[in-house]
Each structure stands twice: as C-alpha cells, then as structure tokens.
Amino acid sequence: MPKLLILGYGNPGRGDDALGPELVESVQKDGFSDIECQHDMQLQVEYVTDLVNRELILFIDADASCDPPFHFSRISAEKDDSYTSHAMTPHAVLHAYKQVFGVDAPPAFLLRIRGYQFELGESLSEAASANLNAATLFTRKLLKTQGISHWLALVSGA
C-alpha cells in the first residue's frame, strides 16, 4: 500500500470547485508509484478506512476565501457539524478516524486552491487555472520529498 494518500474533492460541474480533482488527475499522470490518488465530489465517513497505514495524507480542495494562488497547512482532527452530514471536512474525517480506530490519524495536510466561480455549469475560470498551475508545481515539489519535516517547512506562513 502506498504510504502517501492524496484526496482531492470538489464538483467538476461547478466551475472552480473542480480544482481538487483536476490537480489529483494531473498528479496521477505523473506516474508516482508510491502515491495513491483519489478524488470525489465530497469527503464521506468511508474515507477513514483509506487513511489506515499511511505516513502522510494530503487533502486538496478549492477555496473561495484563501489568498491566491493557494494555501498549504497542516491540519488535525476536529469535531464539527459536518460529521452528521453526507459531506465532511478533512478535519471531521480525521476526527472520525480517531473515533473508529482509537488512535490519531496519520499526519495530514490541506492544500486549498483559490477559486472564484462556483456556479453550476461553469468551466474553470482563467484565474483559477493559473492558481491550479501554481498549486500543481508546488504539489510536485512536495511529492519529490515526502518526509513530514520537509512538508512542515513548506507550510504557508511558516
């Protein structure tokens, strides 16, 4: 089982919300054999089983509030209201992992890519495409050195 799991999420039918899945598809084409890539429209509780036996987890999502081009941070388990819905935050997935397995989830990070247009039927905006390019270059840099100390050194604002 690959030690790194990348989970991109967002709705490809809602303009810039597709940024997470788009980045994951780009990374998949790079052919990293030691990385498992998954993407979906939303995170669900079932993803806790995908976190087992991983050394690092990277969640990727579009965000309408972060500074462009993207924001990279370490995240931790946090109970929030999303655990009662069919769509969860990465923090809630990590919290559910601890509830199910009785231990903390592996170290997890969140890459939020700045998006602007999220209307149904829209395509990826030009500005979001530029942010996606920057985030893709950054992610490739991350994947070349998968140690947590390297990732922590790259956390936005660190």
N, C-alpha and C positions, 0 to 999 in steps of 0.2 A: 504494500500500500504506500503510495507517495506520502511523504512527510509534510508537504505543503498543500493546503486546500485553498483554492480561490473560489469564492462565491459572489458572482455578480448578479444583481437583481434590478428589475425595472421592466416597465411595459413598453415593448418596441412599437406599439401602436399609439404612443402618447409623446411623440416628438423627442425632446431631450431626455425623457425618462429612460430611453434606450441606452444611455451611456454605459451603465454597468455591464449589461450583456454584450455590447459592442466591444468593450475592452477585453472581456473574457474570450470572445471569439478570436480576437487578434492574437492574444497570448497562446491560445490553442494552436494556431497556425505556426507558431514558432517551434513547436515540437519538443518542448521540455518534457523529458520522460519521468522526471521526479516530482512532477506537479500534477495534481488533479484539478481540473477546471469544471465548474458547474455554473449554470445560470438559469434563472427562473424569473417569473414576473414578480414574485414576492417570497419572503422568507416564511417558512412554516415550522412548526414544532418538530416535524420529522427530520429536519436538518441536524438535530442534536446527534443522531447516530453517525452522521458523516464526519463529525469532529473527532471521533474516537481514534486514538493512536496517531494523531497529527502532532507535529512540532510547532507549526505556525499556521495561522488562519488569516486570510485576507478577504474582507468583505469589500465590495465595490458597488457604489450607488451614485445616482445623480442627486444633486442638491441645489436648491434654488437660493440658498442663503449663504453659502460659504464664499470666500473670496476666490476669484478666478486665479489660476486655472483649476486648482484642486486643493484639497486639504487632506493631509495624512496624519492619523493619530492612532495611538494605542487605545484600546477600549477594554472594558471589563464588564462583568456580569452586573445586571441591574434589572430589578423587577420594575416593570412599567405596565401600563394598561394594555399594551399590545399582546401580552401573553394570553388574553382572553379572546382574541380575535383570530381570524384565519390568516392574518398577515402580521409578522413580528418584526421588531427592530433587532439588529445584531446583538445589542445588549441583552434583550429578552431571550434570545436563543442561547447565549452564554449562561444566563441565569437558569434556564430550563435544563441545560446540560448538568449544572451542579445539582439541581433538584433530582434529576434522573439517576446520575451516577455517583453522587455524594462527594465529588471532588471538583476542583476548579477545572474549567475548560483549558485547553492549551492556549498559549499567548495568542491574542487576536488583535488585528489592526483594521482600521476602516479608512478607505480611500473614497472621499466624496468629491465628485467631479462637478464643477459648476455648470448648471443647466439654466435655460432661460424660458423655453417654450415647452409646455406640458399638455397642450390641448390634444384631444383625441383626433387622430388622423394626420397630425402634423409630422413632418420629417425632421431630422436632426438639424438644428439651426447652425448657421455658419460659425457663430461664436462658440457654441458648444463643441462643434467639430474641432476647432482649434484647441480647446481645453482638453478634448479627448486625445489629441495628438501629444500634447504635453504630458498627460497622465500615462499614456502608453509608453513613452520614453522613460518616465520615472519608474513605472512598473517593471520594465525590462531591466533597469538598473537594480531594483530590489531583488529580482529573481536570480541575478548573477551571483549575489551573495545572500544566502538565505538564513544567516545567523541572526538571532534576535538582537544581539548587540549592534549589529550593522543597521538593522531596521530601526531600533530606538534612536540611533544617531541621526536618522533621516526624518524623524517625526517633525511635522510642521511647527515652527516656532521654538524648536529645541535649541 
